[in-house]
Structure formats: structure tokens, C-alpha cells
Amino acid sequence: MIVFKRAAARPLAESWELRQVLEELRREQAKIPNVGGHVFTRRNGRVIKNVREAWLRAVATAVKAKQLPDDEFRPHDLRRSAITMDIVRRAER
């Protein structure tokens, strides 16, 4: 079970698929030298100092490649999507 950092812990139901993704992520992260154990790093392990700038650059690249419809996409959109998908998954049980 995953618990998010909040004033009050809110557990997230951990599906088999999510567990597989997290395990794969851990295996991939083990291959990258992570300087100082930071969360946001580049592929070479160096720290991303300006996360906002990196995010905007990534969104612009995705829009240009037509992977996103517009550049009005925010990190918070991902959070809402994840919560919605979790609620739907729980309702299907």
C-alpha cells in the first residue's frame, strides 16, 4: 500500500499492475547514478535544479510531437488523473 505525504495519510490501492511498474522503475533507477538521492534527476543522474523549467520544456516537446493537445498541461493534471483512475479501479472491484 502506498501512502502519500499529507496532513492525513490517504492510502492508494496498489494494483498488481502498479506494483509491476514500481518494481520496474526501481530496477531502472538502480542503473542510474543518482547524485545525492534526489527525486528529480536527468538521465545521467545529475540534479534538475529548476523543475518548472524542465517541465515546461518537456510539455513543449510533447506538444510539438503531437503527444499533447496543447501547452496548458500542468503537473497537477496528472495528480487528478491518477486519483480518478484509482476511484474507477476501486469501483470496478
Residue frames as qw, qx, qy, qz and C-alpha x, y, z in Angstrom:
[[0.000, 0.890, 0.456, 0.000, 0.00, 0.00, 0.00],
 [0.403, 0.305, -0.003, 0.863, 1.27, 3.46, -0.89],
 [0.232, -0.815, -0.438, 0.298, 0.65, 6.37, 1.47],
 [0.364, 0.681, 0.108, 0.626, 1.02, 9.90, 0.18],
 [0.363, -0.146, -0.375, 0.840, 2.66, 12.64, 2.23],
 [0.220, -0.629, -0.347, -0.661, -0.21, 14.77, 3.53],
 [0.323, -0.445, 0.415, -0.725, -1.57, 16.14, 6.79],
 [0.775, -0.087, 0.508, -0.365, -3.65, 12.96, 6.99],
 [0.177, -0.264, 0.877, 0.361, -2.36, 9.85, 5.24],
 [0.756, 0.353, 0.097, -0.543, -4.51, 8.68, 2.34],
 [0.537, -0.198, 0.786, 0.233, -3.67, 5.18, 1.16],
 [0.529, 0.464, -0.392, -0.593, -3.75, 4.32, -2.52],
 [0.923, 0.042, 0.356, -0.138, -4.93, 0.88, -3.53],
 [0.064, -0.610, 0.700, 0.367, -1.95, -0.81, -5.08],
 [0.902, 0.313, 0.037, -0.296, -2.88, -2.96, -8.04],
 [0.866, -0.091, 0.368, 0.326, -0.73, -5.72, -9.47],
 [0.578, 0.671, 0.179, 0.429, -0.01, -3.51, -12.49],
 [0.110, -0.948, 0.164, -0.250, 1.10, -0.59, -10.31],
 [0.744, -0.545, 0.367, 0.120, 3.36, -2.90, -8.31],
 [0.825, 0.233, 0.320, 0.404, 4.96, -4.10, -11.57],
 [0.328, 0.849, 0.047, 0.412, 5.53, -0.52, -12.76],
 [0.381, -0.879, 0.250, -0.143, 7.06, 0.50, -9.42],
 [0.837, -0.308, 0.383, 0.239, 9.38, -2.52, -9.41],
 [0.703, 0.484, 0.243, 0.461, 10.47, -1.79, -12.97],
 [0.049, 0.944, -0.054, 0.323, 11.04, 1.85, -12.02],
 [0.610, -0.721, 0.327, 0.031, 13.23, 0.79, -9.09],
 [0.855, 0.013, 0.363, 0.370, 15.26, -1.52, -11.35],
 [0.498, 0.711, 0.165, 0.468, 15.76, 1.26, -13.89],
 [0.206, -0.945, 0.131, -0.217, 16.65, 3.79, -11.19],
 [0.797, -0.485, 0.293, 0.209, 19.28, 1.41, -9.84],
 [0.770, 0.321, 0.262, 0.485, 21.07, 1.67, -13.20],
 [0.222, 0.827, 0.059, 0.513, 21.41, 5.46, -12.96],
 [0.488, -0.080, -0.442, 0.748, 23.94, 7.12, -10.72],
 [0.218, -0.849, -0.379, -0.297, 21.79, 9.36, -8.55],
 [0.361, 0.316, -0.360, 0.800, 23.89, 12.12, -7.09],
 [0.111, -0.164, 0.450, -0.871, 22.69, 12.74, -3.52],
 [0.042, 0.347, 0.921, -0.173, 19.49, 10.69, -3.72],
 [0.251, 0.269, 0.044, -0.929, 17.44, 13.48, -5.33],
 [0.583, 0.421, 0.640, -0.270, 13.99, 12.83, -6.79],
 [0.576, 0.797, 0.128, -0.129, 14.26, 14.88, -9.99],
 [0.441, -0.527, 0.540, 0.486, 17.37, 13.95, -11.93],
 [0.526, 0.598, -0.393, -0.458, 18.48, 13.81, -15.54],
 [0.967, 0.162, -0.176, -0.088, 19.27, 10.54, -17.28],
 [0.588, 0.450, -0.511, 0.437, 22.91, 10.92, -16.30],
 [0.619, -0.423, -0.560, 0.352, 21.96, 11.27, -12.61],
 [0.220, 0.103, -0.170, 0.955, 22.60, 14.99, -12.31],
 [0.037, 0.542, 0.638, -0.545, 20.07, 17.03, -10.35],
 [0.117, 0.641, 0.476, 0.591, 17.39, 19.03, -12.18],
 [0.236, -0.141, -0.374, 0.886, 17.78, 22.38, -10.47],
 [0.343, 0.188, 0.060, -0.918, 14.74, 24.08, -11.99],
 [0.311, 0.245, 0.918, -0.034, 11.87, 21.58, -12.15],
 [0.390, 0.712, 0.342, -0.473, 9.43, 24.15, -13.54],
 [0.232, 0.688, -0.456, -0.515, 11.70, 24.98, -16.45],
 [0.102, -0.186, 0.955, 0.205, 12.30, 21.28, -17.15],
 [0.378, 0.443, 0.767, -0.269, 8.52, 20.64, -17.02],
 [0.387, 0.755, 0.070, -0.524, 7.75, 23.47, -19.45],
 [0.128, 0.550, -0.705, -0.429, 10.43, 22.21, -21.84],
 [0.208, 0.029, 0.977, 0.038, 9.05, 18.65, -21.67],
 [0.415, 0.600, 0.571, -0.377, 5.48, 19.83, -22.31],
 [0.315, 0.741, -0.236, -0.544, 6.61, 21.96, -25.27],
 [0.003, 0.356, -0.880, -0.313, 8.43, 18.96, -26.72],
 [0.290, 0.264, 0.911, -0.129, 5.34, 16.74, -26.27],
 [0.412, 0.706, 0.291, -0.497, 3.06, 19.34, -27.89],
 [0.217, 0.655, -0.519, -0.505, 5.45, 19.68, -30.83],
 [0.008, 0.168, -0.968, -0.186, 5.48, 15.88, -31.23],
 [0.591, -0.169, -0.338, -0.712, 1.66, 15.93, -31.02],
 [0.427, -0.126, -0.864, 0.237, 1.66, 13.79, -27.86],
 [0.052, -0.504, -0.572, 0.645, -0.28, 16.51, -26.01],
 [0.270, 0.746, 0.554, 0.251, -3.08, 18.64, -27.49],
 [0.075, 0.910, 0.020, 0.407, -1.89, 21.96, -26.04],
 [0.468, 0.304, -0.514, 0.651, 0.64, 23.53, -23.71],
 [0.436, -0.544, 0.139, -0.703, -1.90, 24.18, -20.93],
 [0.867, -0.185, -0.462, 0.008, -0.97, 20.91, -19.24],
 [0.205, -0.739, 0.445, -0.463, 0.13, 21.15, -15.58],
 [0.229, 0.220, -0.912, 0.261, 1.69, 18.65, -13.16],
 [0.405, 0.030, 0.589, -0.698, -1.48, 18.88, -11.07],
 [0.731, 0.238, -0.258, -0.586, -3.44, 17.45, -14.03],
 [0.527, 0.227, -0.819, 0.020, -1.54, 14.19, -13.56],
 [0.072, -0.066, 0.781, -0.616, -2.48, 14.06, -9.89],
 [0.603, 0.173, 0.232, -0.743, -6.17, 14.47, -10.65],
 [0.709, 0.292, -0.518, -0.380, -5.99, 11.85, -13.38],
 [0.329, 0.201, -0.889, 0.248, -4.31, 9.35, -11.04],
 [0.285, 0.042, 0.652, -0.702, -6.93, 9.89, -8.34],
 [0.692, 0.254, -0.054, -0.674, -9.77, 9.49, -10.86],
 [0.635, 0.280, -0.697, -0.180, -8.27, 6.27, -12.22],
 [0.102, 0.129, -0.876, 0.453, -7.86, 4.93, -8.67],
 [0.490, 0.127, 0.425, -0.751, -11.51, 5.68, -7.86],
 [0.742, 0.297, -0.315, -0.511, -12.69, 3.94, -11.06],
 [0.459, 0.277, -0.841, 0.073, -10.47, 0.94, -10.33],
 [0.132, -0.041, 0.788, -0.600, -11.91, 0.63, -6.81],
 [0.620, 0.206, 0.183, -0.735, -15.48, 0.88, -8.13],
 [0.673, 0.313, -0.559, -0.370, -14.84, -1.98, -10.58],
 [0.140, 0.242, -0.920, 0.273, -13.96, -4.38, -7.74]]
